[in-house]
Amino acid sequence: MLKKHVERRREPYNEFVAWMRKNNVSQAEVAGLLGKSASAFNQNINGTGGDLTVGEVVTICTEYGISADDFFWPSKFQKRNTGVENAAD
């Protein structure tokens, strides 16, 4: 079977998708939690649709006891040096 090239708007939430698989959490389950269709949620997590809202991330993290830092915020934003820490020096 040939894989179709998918145009992504942004990076997918790969770590969360892997966590879902490992913990047997379906996309339909999370979509229901968020009050949206499984198709819309699939587009959110795979980067082909819009980002999840902050409220949606909070709902997911609260329901499953996970950290947004581990699954939703890009590491490039967590680790970048803005220079703010050194402003007082």
Secondary structure, 3 states (H helix, E strand, C coil): CCCCCCCCCCCCCHHHHHHHHHCCCCHHHHHHHHCCCHHHHHHHHHCCCCCCCHHHHHHHHHHHCCCHHHHCCCHHHHHCCCCHHHCCC
